[in-house]
Amino acid sequence: MDVSKQFIKMSDCPEIQDKWFIKDGDWVGSEHGVVSINHINEANEYYSSIKFRLIREDNIWLPRQDQIQEMLKAHYQKHLKILYDFSLTVSWYINSLEQLWLAFYMYEKHSKIWSSKEEKWVKK
């Protein structure tokens, strides 16, 4: 699981955060550092593995590779070759498979690329 500062910044955008439906096992960047969610109650409050109650608005969801692939579900199988070609063009700023899949998702679904200089997603 990528918990780097770059991946946290890459994940902190509406196109990703609006897709979040809280589940046990999710990872979030919080004021307590990067933690996993291990309990959700009936009031949709969630708690980290270190027993802190987390408030959704104060956290950044860090999607796992499988969750990013699920967001691309309709495109996944037919785009494996495209993903490989895409990985060759973005390899200069990609540091993990999560970052690669997130960049591919943002490129395919939202026509955005990561600007390392600005540290944000920009229209291509």
C-alpha positions in Angstrom: 0.0 0.0 0.0 1.4 3.4 -1.0 1.4 5.8 1.9 3.8 8.3 0.5 3.2 12.0 0.7 3.0 12.2 -3.1 0.2 9.5 -3.2 -1.7 11.3 -0.4 -1.5 14.5 -2.4 -2.5 12.7 -5.6 -5.5 11.2 -3.8 -6.7 14.5 -2.4 -9.0 15.6 -5.2 -12.8 15.5 -5.6 -12.6 13.0 -8.5 -11.2 10.4 -6.0 -12.7 11.4 -2.7 -16.2 11.6 -4.1 -15.9 7.9 -5.0 -15.3 6.8 -1.4 -17.8 4.6 0.3 -16.2 3.8 3.7 -15.3 0.1 4.2 -13.3 -1.8 6.8 -9.7 -2.1 5.6 -9.7 1.3 3.9 -6.6 3.5 4.4 -6.7 7.2 5.2 -4.3 10.0 5.7 -5.4 11.6 9.0 -4.1 14.0 11.7 -2.7 10.8 13.3 -0.7 9.8 10.2 -1.7 7.1 7.8 -4.1 4.6 9.4 -6.4 1.8 8.4 -10.1 1.7 9.2 -11.0 -1.3 11.3 -14.5 -0.5 12.6 -17.6 1.3 11.2 -20.7 1.6 13.4 -24.3 2.1 12.6 -24.0 5.9 12.7 -21.3 5.6 9.9 -18.6 6.7 12.4 -15.4 4.9 11.7 -12.4 4.1 13.9 -8.8 3.5 13.0 -6.6 0.6 14.0 -5.1 2.8 16.7 -8.6 3.4 18.2 -9.1 7.0 17.1 -12.5 8.1 16.0 -12.1 9.5 12.5 -14.2 12.3 10.9 -14.6 11.8 7.2 -14.0 15.5 6.3 -10.7 15.5 8.1 -9.2 12.5 6.2 -8.0 11.7 2.8 -9.0 8.3 1.4 -6.0 6.4 0.0 -7.5 4.0 -2.5 -5.8 0.6 -2.8 -4.8 -0.7 -6.2 -7.8 -3.1 -6.3 -10.2 -0.2 -5.5 -8.7 2.0 -8.3 -9.1 -1.0 -10.7 -12.8 -1.3 -9.5 -13.3 2.4 -10.4 -12.1 1.5 -13.9 -14.1 -1.7 -14.1 -15.7 -1.1 -17.5 -12.3 -0.2 -19.0 -10.0 -2.5 -17.1 -9.7 -5.5 -19.5 -9.6 -3.7 -22.7 -7.1 -1.1 -21.5 -4.3 -3.3 -20.2 -2.2 -2.6 -23.3 -3.0 1.0 -23.1 -2.1 1.0 -19.4 1.3 -0.5 -20.3 1.9 2.2 -22.9 0.7 4.8 -20.5 3.1 3.6 -17.8 6.0 4.2 -20.2 5.0 7.9 -20.6 4.5 8.7 -16.9 7.3 6.6 -15.4 9.3 9.8 -14.5 6.9 10.7 -11.7 5.2 7.3 -10.8 6.7 5.6 -7.7 4.2 2.8 -7.0 1.5 0.7 -8.7 -1.2 2.7 -6.8 0.2 5.9 -8.3 0.2 4.4 -11.8 -3.4 3.2 -11.5 -4.5 6.4 -10.0 -2.8 8.4 -12.8 -4.4 6.1 -15.4 -7.8 6.5 -13.8 -7.5 10.3 -13.7 -6.3 10.4 -17.3 -9.0 8.0 -18.7 -12.0 9.3 -16.7 -11.2 12.9 -16.1 -8.6 13.9 -18.8 -6.2 15.0 -16.1 -2.5 14.4 -15.5 -0.5 14.9 -12.4 1.7 18.0 -12.3 4.7 17.3 -10.0 5.6 21.0 -10.2 2.1 22.2 -9.0 1.4 19.1 -7.0 -2.1 18.8 -8.3 -4.2 17.3 -11.2 -4.4 19.5 -14.3 -6.4 19.2 -17.5 -4.2 17.6 -20.3 
